[in-house]
């Protein structure tokens, strides 16, 4: 069967779209309901998506028994690097005496264990739009058949538990499998929007827990350094990947009182120059930043040229150390970082940062970083943290993606 023939332009490339796990679940539910109520074991079904794009999905592994039918649809991620591409999404549909449509998750579909996600705690991680898509398909077949009662669909993804280890789901409080996702039903390949949404979801989760002060690291280096070297707690922590600016914006919009950014010097040197998306394909500027601050701090032309030529930041720090300028240059970069962060955050949220090197340890921090560092360290026994959390904060609306579609 031909794959989805729908393309978008990404830069100079023409890339093929795919369809989401939600679309797969809806198509599989349609196929199972057709077999159960209309006695038609179809080779494929054609359903519309919220994006208005029609998807024809092949029906696989069709089985049935008294009062139930099951089939699967293979996930098509298109040209998107999607961990769920090729996975089978099953729907088992059975008749119920009571009218209405019930939807639940089976093996490989995660369960929500923390507040702040699209579904309540305890529910299957099948988001609102996929639930509506599944329900619409089942209701249509039920109406066509004229059968009394209702239908119950259980969505399963046999590979889901293993695939979930490659997503943010375990950290986001989704246990036992992946989520059934998709707001449009269509996977747009190489979607930076989807990646940013999955990153921002971590901030949603921290805020929904009642926290008003958040620790943010761009990646695992920052996480490890914050925990193992700085001794910080990670109970109010989120990753921001390369999207420092988007994370600051989102944290401010969620009403966080403070944000402490802990990151590798190579990342935060870019931020000090005003680069709020630190991905290498977007911008670099590390050498330029180091060379400029070296010159500002009295470094010779020869030293500045050697700094500019360094391939890695640790090499530049070593040169500054030898020249007796390390502390002055790091303080200058920390001051520039402080200005950039406070400009981006505005007046409603306190924001500070610390940057480090795995080789040299802590290299610099913004002037007001110490109180926030203390805030994220474990409180001595018998003493309360400096700032209490807010109980019962209503969960903020989360994004819909977690590195899968």
C-alpha positions as CSV (number, residue, x, y, z in Angstrom):
1,X,0.0,0.0,0.0
2,X,1.4,3.4,-0.9
3,X,2.6,5.7,2.0
4,X,1.0,9.0,2.8
5,X,1.4,11.3,-0.2
6,X,1.6,14.6,1.6
7,X,4.7,16.8,1.6
8,X,5.9,20.0,3.1
9,X,8.9,22.2,2.4
10,X,11.5,22.3,5.1
11,X,14.3,24.7,4.1
12,X,15.4,23.5,0.6
13,X,14.0,20.0,1.1
14,X,10.6,18.5,0.2
15,X,9.8,16.1,3.0
16,X,7.0,13.6,3.3
17,X,4.6,13.8,6.2
18,X,3.4,10.8,8.2
19,X,0.6,10.3,10.6
20,X,0.5,10.2,14.4
21,X,-0.1,7.4,16.9
22,X,-3.5,9.0,17.4
23,X,-4.4,8.6,13.7
24,X,-3.2,5.0,13.8
25,X,-5.4,4.3,16.8
26,X,-8.4,5.9,15.2
27,X,-7.9,4.0,12.0
28,X,-7.4,0.7,13.8
29,X,-10.5,1.3,15.9
30,X,-12.5,2.0,12.7
31,X,-11.3,-1.2,11.2
32,X,-12.1,-3.3,14.2
33,X,-15.5,-1.8,14.6
34,X,-16.3,-2.4,10.9
35,X,-15.4,-6.1,11.4
36,X,-17.4,-6.4,14.6
37,X,-20.6,-4.6,13.7
38,X,-20.7,-4.8,9.9
39,X,-18.9,-8.1,9.4
40,X,-16.4,-6.4,7.0
41,X,-12.7,-7.4,7.3
42,X,-11.4,-4.5,5.2
43,X,-7.9,-4.4,3.8
44,X,-7.7,-0.7,4.7
45,X,-9.7,2.2,6.0
46,X,-9.6,5.9,5.0
47,X,-10.2,8.5,7.7
48,X,-9.9,12.3,7.9
49,X,-7.6,14.0,10.3
50,X,-8.0,17.2,12.2
51,X,-5.6,18.8,9.7
52,X,-8.0,18.0,6.9
53,X,-5.6,15.5,5.4
54,X,-7.2,12.1,4.5
55,X,-5.1,9.0,5.5
56,X,-5.6,5.6,4.0
57,X,-4.2,3.0,6.5
58,X,-3.7,-0.6,5.9
59,X,-5.3,-2.9,8.5
60,X,-3.0,-5.7,9.8
61,X,-3.3,-8.7,12.1
62,X,-7.1,-8.8,12.0
63,X,-8.6,-11.2,14.6
64,X,-12.1,-11.5,16.1
65,X,-14.2,-13.5,18.5
66,X,-17.6,-13.5,20.1
67,X,-18.5,-9.8,20.7
68,X,-15.0,-8.4,19.8
69,X,-12.7,-7.7,17.0
70,X,-9.1,-6.4,16.8
71,X,-6.7,-5.1,14.2
72,X,-3.5,-3.0,13.9
73,X,-2.2,-0.1,11.9
74,X,1.6,0.4,11.4
75,X,2.8,3.8,12.3
76,X,4.1,5.9,9.4
77,X,6.4,8.7,10.6
78,X,7.1,10.0,7.2
79,X,10.5,11.7,7.0
80,X,10.4,12.7,10.6
81,X,13.0,11.0,12.9
82,X,10.2,9.6,15.1
83,X,11.0,6.8,17.6
84,X,7.5,5.2,17.0
85,X,7.9,4.9,13.2
86,X,7.0,1.4,12.2
87,X,5.4,0.4,15.5
88,X,2.1,-1.5,15.4
89,X,-0.9,0.3,17.1
90,X,-3.7,-2.1,17.9
91,X,-7.4,-1.5,18.7
92,X,-9.5,-4.1,20.3
93,X,-13.2,-3.2,20.1
94,X,-16.0,-4.9,22.0
95,X,-19.7,-4.3,22.4
96,X,-21.1,-3.0,25.7
97,X,-24.6,-3.1,27.0
98,X,-24.6,0.5,28.0
99,X,-24.7,3.1,25.3
100,X,-21.7,5.4,24.6
101,X,-18.0,5.0,23.8
102,X,-15.3,3.9,26.2
103,X,-11.6,4.3,25.4
104,X,-8.7,2.8,27.5
105,X,-5.1,1.8,27.0
106,X,-3.6,-1.7,27.0
107,X,-0.1,-3.0,27.0
108,X,2.5,-0.5,25.7
109,X,0.3,2.6,26.3
110,X,1.5,4.5,29.3
111,X,-0.4,5.5,32.4
112,X,-0.4,9.0,33.8
113,X,1.2,9.1,37.3
114,X,1.7,12.9,37.9
115,X,-0.7,15.9,37.5
116,X,-0.3,18.5,34.8
117,X,-0.5,16.3,31.7
118,X,-3.3,16.1,29.2
119,X,-5.1,13.3,31.0
120,X,-5.8,12.9,34.8
121,X,-3.7,10.7,37.0
122,X,-4.5,7.1,36.5
123,X,-5.8,7.5,33.0
124,X,-4.3,5.9,29.9
125,X,-1.9,8.4,28.2
126,X,-4.2,8.8,25.2
127,X,-4.6,12.6,24.7
128,X,-7.8,14.5,24.0
129,X,-7.6,14.8,20.3
130,X,-6.8,11.1,19.7
131,X,-9.6,10.2,22.0
132,X,-12.0,12.4,20.0
133,X,-10.7,10.9,16.8
134,X,-11.2,7.3,18.1
135,X,-14.6,8.2,19.5
136,X,-15.8,9.8,16.2
137,X,-14.8,6.7,14.2
138,X,-16.5,4.3,16.6
139,X,-19.6,6.4,16.8
140,X,-19.9,6.6,13.0
141,X,-19.7,2.8,12.6
142,X,-22.1,2.3,15.5
143,X,-24.7,4.6,13.9
144,X,-24.3,2.9,10.5
145,X,-24.8,-0.5,12.1
146,X,-27.9,0.4,14.1
147,X,-26.7,-1.8,16.9
148,X,-27.9,-1.2,20.4
149,X,-25.6,-0.4,23.3
150,X,-22.1,1.0,22.9
151,X,-18.5,0.2,22.2
152,X,-15.3,-0.1,24.2
153,X,-11.9,0.3,22.5
154,X,-8.6,-0.7,24.1
155,X,-5.5,0.7,22.4
156,X,-2.3,-1.3,22.7
157,X,1.2,-0.8,21.3
158,X,3.3,-4.0,21.9
159,X,6.6,-2.2,21.5
160,X,5.5,0.8,23.5
161,X,7.2,0.0,26.8
162,X,10.6,-0.3,25.1
163,X,10.0,2.8,22.9
164,X,9.1,4.9,26.0
165,X,12.7,4.6,27.2
166,X,13.8,6.7,24.2
167,X,11.3,9.5,25.0
168,X,10.8,11.9,27.8
169,X,7.8,9.9,29.1
170,X,9.4,8.2,32.1
171,X,10.6,11.6,33.4
172,X,7.2,13.2,32.8
173,X,5.3,10.7,34.9
174,X,4.0,8.4,32.2
175,X,4.7,4.8,33.2
176,X,4.6,1.6,31.3
177,X,4.6,2.8,27.7
178,X,4.3,5.6,25.3
179,X,1.6,8.2,24.8
180,X,-1.0,8.3,22.0
181,X,-0.6,11.8,20.7
182,X,-1.3,14.2,17.9
183,X,-3.2,17.5,17.7
184,X,-3.5,17.5,13.9
185,X,-3.2,13.8,13.2
186,X,-0.3,14.4,10.8
187,X,3.4,14.3,11.6
188,X,5.2,17.3,10.1
189,X,8.8,16.1,9.5
190,X,11.7,17.8,11.3
191,X,9.3,19.8,13.4
192,X,11.2,22.0,15.7
193,X,7.9,23.1,17.2
194,X,7.2,19.6,18.4
195,X,10.6,19.4,20.0
196,X,10.2,22.7,21.8
197,X,6.8,21.6,23.0
198,X,8.2,18.5,24.5
199,X,10.9,20.5,26.3
200,X,8.4,23.0,27.7
201,X,6.2,20.2,29.0
202,X,8.8,19.6,31.7
203,X,8.3,23.1,33.0
204,X,4.5,22.5,33.0
205,X,5.1,19.4,35.1
206,X,7.3,21.3,37.7
207,X,4.8,24.1,37.9
208,X,1.8,21.7,38.3
209,X,3.6,20.1,41.2
210,X,3.3,23.4,43.1
211,X,6.8,24.6,42.7
212,X,7.5,28.3,42.2
213,X,11.3,28.1,41.8
214,X,12.8,26.0,39.1
215,X,16.3,24.7,38.3
216,X,16.9,24.4,34.5
217,X,19.8,22.8,32.7
218,X,20.3,22.6,28.9
219,X,21.4,18.9,29.1
220,X,22.7,16.0,31.0
221,X,26.1,17.6,31.7
222,X,24.3,20.3,33.6
223,X,22.0,17.8,35.4
224,X,25.0,15.8,36.6
225,X,27.0,18.8,37.6
226,X,24.1,20.4,39.5
227,X,23.5,17.1,41.4
228,X,26.9,15.6,41.9
229,X,29.1,18.7,42.2
230,X,26.9,21.5,43.4
231,X,24.7,19.3,45.6
232,X,21.5,20.6,44.3
233,X,18.1,18.8,44.6
234,X,16.4,17.9,41.3
235,X,12.9,17.8,42.6
236,X,12.2,21.2,40.9
237,X,14.3,20.6,37.7
238,X,13.7,20.7,34.0
239,X,15.7,20.3,30.9
240,X,15.6,23.0,28.2
241,X,17.9,21.5,25.5
242,X,19.1,24.2,23.2
243,X,15.9,26.3,23.7
244,X,17.1,28.6,26.5
245,X,15.0,31.6,25.4
246,X,11.8,29.5,24.9
247,X,12.3,28.0,28.3
248,X,12.7,31.4,30.0
249,X,9.6,32.7,28.2
250,X,7.5,29.7,29.2
251,X,8.7,29.8,32.8
252,X,7.8,33.5,33.1
253,X,4.4,32.8,31.5
254,X,3.7,30.0,34.0
255,X,4.3,32.4,36.9
256,X,7.6,30.9,38.3
257,X,9.1,33.1,40.9
258,X,12.7,32.3,40.0
259,X,14.7,30.3,37.5
260,X,18.3,29.1,38.1
261,X,20.1,28.1,34.9
262,X,23.1,25.8,35.3
263,X,24.9,24.9,32.1
264,X,28.2,24.1,30.5
265,X,30.3,27.1,29.6
266,X,30.2,26.3,25.9
267,X,26.4,26.7,26.0
268,X,26.1,29.7,28.2
269,X,28.9,31.6,26.5
270,X,26.5,31.7,23.5
271,X,23.7,32.9,25.7
272,X,25.9,35.7,27.0
273,X,26.1,36.9,23.5
274,X,22.3,37.0,23.2
275,X,22.0,33.6,21.4
276,X,18.8,32.1,22.9
277,X,18.8,29.0,20.7
278,X,22.2,27.4,21.2
279,X,22.0,24.6,18.6
280,X,25.1,24.6,16.4
281,X,23.2,24.8,13.2
282,X,21.6,28.1,14.5
283,X,24.6,29.9,15.9
284,X,27.9,29.4,17.6
285,X,29.8,32.6,18.7
286,X,31.7,31.0,21.5
287,X,35.1,32.0,20.1
288,X,33.9,35.5,19.3
289,X,32.5,35.9,22.8
290,X,35.6,34.7,24.5
291,X,37.9,36.8,22.3
292,X,35.8,39.9,22.8
293,X,35.8,39.6,26.6
294,X,39.5,38.8,26.6
295,X,40.2,42.0,24.8
296,X,37.8,44.0,27.0
297,X,39.7,42.7,30.1
298,X,43.1,43.8,28.8
299,X,44.3,40.7,26.9
300,X,46.9,41.3,24.3
301,X,46.2,41.1,20.6
302,X,48.3,37.9,20.4
303,X,46.3,36.3,23.3
304,X,43.0,37.4,21.8
305,X,43.9,35.9,18.5
306,X,44.9,32.6,20.1
307,X,41.6,32.6,22.1
308,X,39.7,33.2,18.9
309,X,41.5,30.3,17.2
310,X,40.7,27.8,20.0
311,X,38.5,24.9,18.8
312,X,37.1,24.2,22.4
313,X,36.3,26.5,25.3
314,X,38.5,24.5,27.7
315,X,41.5,25.4,25.6
316,X,40.6,29.0,25.8
317,X,40.2,28.8,29.6
318,X,43.7,27.2,29.8
319,X,45.2,30.2,27.9
320,X,43.4,32.7,30.1
321,X,44.6,30.8,33.2
322,X,48.2,31.0,32.0
323,X,47.8,34.7,31.3
324,X,46.3,35.5,34.7
325,X,43.1,36.6,33.1
326,X,40.7,33.7,33.8
327,X,38.8,35.3,36.7
328,X,38.4,38.7,35.1
329,X,37.2,37.3,31.7
330,X,34.8,34.9,33.4
331,X,33.4,37.7,35.5
332,X,32.9,39.8,32.4
333,X,31.1,37.0,30.6
334,X,29.0,36.4,33.7
335,X,27.9,40.0,33.7
336,X,27.0,39.9,30.1
337,X,25.0,36.7,30.7
338,X,23.2,38.3,33.6
339,X,22.2,41.2,31.3
340,X,20.9,38.9,28.6
341,X,18.9,36.7,31.0
342,X,17.3,39.5,32.8
343,X,16.4,41.3,29.6
344,X,14.7,38.1,28.3
345,X,12.9,37.3,31.5
346,X,11.6,40.8,32.2
347,X,10.7,42.0,35.6
348,X,8.3,39.3,36.8
349,X,10.8,36.5,37.4
350,X,14.1,36.4,39.2
351,X,16.7,34.7,37.0
352,X,20.3,33.7,37.7
353,X,22.9,31.4,36.2
354,X,26.1,29.4,36.8
355,X,28.4,28.0,34.2
356,X,31.1,25.3,34.5
357,X,33.6,23.2,32.7
358,X,34.0,19.4,33.4
359,X,37.7,20.1,33.5
360,X,37.9,23.3,35.5
361,X,34.7,23.1,37.6
362,X,32.7,26.3,38.3
363,X,33.9,29.1,36.0
364,X,31.5,31.8,36.8
365,X,28.0,32.8,38.0
366,X,25.8,35.8,37.8
367,X,25.9,38.2,40.7
368,X,22.7,37.1,42.4
369,X,23.2,33.3,41.9
370,X,24.1,32.3,45.4
371,X,20.7,32.8,47.0
372,X,19.1,30.6,44.3
373,X,21.8,28.0,44.6
374,X,21.1,27.9,48.4
375,X,17.3,27.6,47.6
376,X,17.9,24.4,45.6
377,X,20.2,22.7,48.1
378,X,18.7,20.3,50.7
379,X,17.5,22.1,53.8
380,X,19.3,21.1,57.0
381,X,17.4,18.7,59.2
382,X,14.7,20.5,61.2
383,X,14.7,23.6,59.0
384,X,12.3,24.4,56.2
385,X,13.4,25.6,52.8
386,X,13.7,29.4,52.4
387,X,10.6,29.5,50.2
388,X,7.6,27.3,50.6
389,X,5.8,25.7,47.7
390,X,2.3,26.5,46.8
391,X,-0.1,23.6,47.4
392,X,-3.0,23.0,45.0
393,X,-1.8,25.1,42.0
394,X,-4.1,24.2,39.2
395,X,-2.2,22.4,36.4
396,X,-1.1,24.6,33.5
397,X,-2.1,23.5,30.0
398,X,0.6,21.1,28.7
399,X,2.0,20.8,25.3
400,X,1.2,17.7,23.3
401,X,4.5,16.1,22.3
402,X,7.2,14.1,24.0
403,X,9.6,13.3,21.2
404,X,7.1,11.1,19.5
405,X,3.9,11.7,17.5
